[in-house]
């Protein structure tokens, strides 16, 4: 896979704020343009969306992508107020811009990657 889907393992200088580690939500909201996909391994619509999302993500390497499994990171899902999955959130200029819940068409996913 030429593009890493998920959070970079590299040190992020924005990760620490006033000596306190930032939450993942705070870290995500430091981006000028990012797309967050909340998913779970047991979710059929999430499995259907995955190849479409990954195809679009690969074509947009300048957009920061986060994939969050709600079973492994419940705190971040709660902080973002995720009530159903799949949920995709577009972050623009350090704020939530768009939220889509449920399976989406490729065209809708592509809109998330356009600033």
C-alpha positions as CSV (number, residue, x, y, z in Angstrom):
1,X,0.0,0.0,0.0
2,X,1.7,3.3,-1.1
3,X,-0.3,5.4,1.4
4,X,-0.4,4.9,5.1
5,X,-4.0,4.9,6.2
6,X,-4.2,5.9,9.8
7,X,-2.3,8.0,12.3
8,X,1.4,8.6,11.5
9,X,3.8,7.0,14.0
10,X,6.1,10.0,13.6
11,X,6.4,12.5,16.5
12,X,4.0,15.3,16.1
13,X,5.2,18.5,17.7
14,X,1.6,19.6,18.1
15,X,0.8,16.6,20.3
16,X,1.9,18.3,23.5
17,X,0.1,21.4,24.7
18,X,1.1,23.1,28.0
19,X,2.9,20.0,29.1
20,X,-0.2,17.8,28.7
21,X,-0.6,15.2,25.9
22,X,-3.4,16.1,23.5
23,X,-6.4,13.9,23.0
24,X,-6.7,12.3,19.5
25,X,-9.6,14.7,18.8
26,X,-7.4,17.7,19.6
27,X,-4.6,16.3,17.4
28,X,-7.0,15.7,14.5
29,X,-8.3,19.2,14.8
30,X,-4.8,20.7,14.4
31,X,-5.1,19.8,10.7
32,X,-6.0,22.2,7.9
33,X,-7.6,19.4,6.0
34,X,-8.2,15.8,7.3
35,X,-10.7,13.1,6.9
36,X,-11.6,10.8,9.8
37,X,-13.4,7.5,9.2
38,X,-14.9,5.7,12.2
39,X,-15.4,2.0,11.6
40,X,-15.5,-1.4,13.3
41,X,-14.5,-4.9,12.0
42,X,-18.0,-6.4,12.6
43,X,-19.8,-3.6,10.7
44,X,-21.0,-4.7,7.2
45,X,-21.5,-1.2,5.8
46,X,-18.0,-0.3,7.1
47,X,-16.6,-3.2,5.1
48,X,-18.4,-2.1,2.0
49,X,-17.1,1.5,2.4
50,X,-13.5,0.5,3.1
51,X,-12.3,-0.1,-0.5
52,X,-14.0,3.0,-1.8
53,X,-12.6,5.1,1.0
54,X,-9.1,3.7,0.5
55,X,-9.2,4.3,-3.3
56,X,-10.2,7.9,-2.8
57,X,-7.6,8.4,0.0
58,X,-4.8,7.1,-2.2
59,X,-5.7,9.6,-4.9
60,X,-5.5,12.5,-2.4
61,X,-2.2,12.1,-0.6
62,X,-2.1,15.6,0.7
63,X,-5.2,15.0,2.9
64,X,-4.4,13.7,6.3
65,X,-6.4,10.5,6.9
66,X,-7.4,8.9,10.2
67,X,-9.1,5.6,10.5
68,X,-10.5,4.9,14.0
69,X,-11.9,1.5,15.0
70,X,-14.5,2.4,17.6
71,X,-13.9,-0.9,19.5
72,X,-10.2,0.0,20.0
73,X,-10.6,3.8,20.5
74,X,-14.0,4.4,22.2
75,X,-12.8,7.6,23.8
76,X,-12.2,9.4,20.4
77,X,-15.5,8.1,19.1
78,X,-17.3,9.6,22.1
79,X,-15.4,12.9,21.9
80,X,-16.5,13.3,18.3
81,X,-20.1,12.3,19.3
82,X,-20.2,9.3,16.9
83,X,-23.6,7.7,17.2
84,X,-23.5,5.3,14.2
85,X,-21.0,3.8,11.9
86,X,-19.6,4.2,9.4
87,X,-19.1,7.9,10.2
88,X,-16.8,10.1,8.2
89,X,-15.8,13.6,9.3
90,X,-14.1,16.2,7.1
91,X,-11.9,18.7,9.1
92,X,-11.1,22.0,7.3
93,X,-9.1,24.8,8.9
94,X,-8.9,23.0,12.2
95,X,-12.7,22.5,12.6
96,X,-15.3,19.9,11.7
97,X,-16.7,20.9,8.3
98,X,-18.9,17.9,7.2
99,X,-20.2,14.7,8.7
100,X,-21.6,11.7,6.8
101,X,-23.1,8.7,8.6
102,X,-23.8,5.4,6.9
103,X,-22.6,3.9,3.6
104,X,-21.9,6.6,1.0
105,X,-21.3,6.7,-2.7
106,X,-17.9,7.3,-4.1
107,X,-18.9,10.8,-5.2
108,X,-19.8,11.7,-1.6
109,X,-16.5,10.3,-0.3
110,X,-14.7,12.3,-2.9
111,X,-16.3,15.5,-1.7
112,X,-14.8,14.9,1.7
113,X,-11.3,15.0,0.2
114,X,-11.9,18.4,-1.6
115,X,-11.2,21.4,0.4
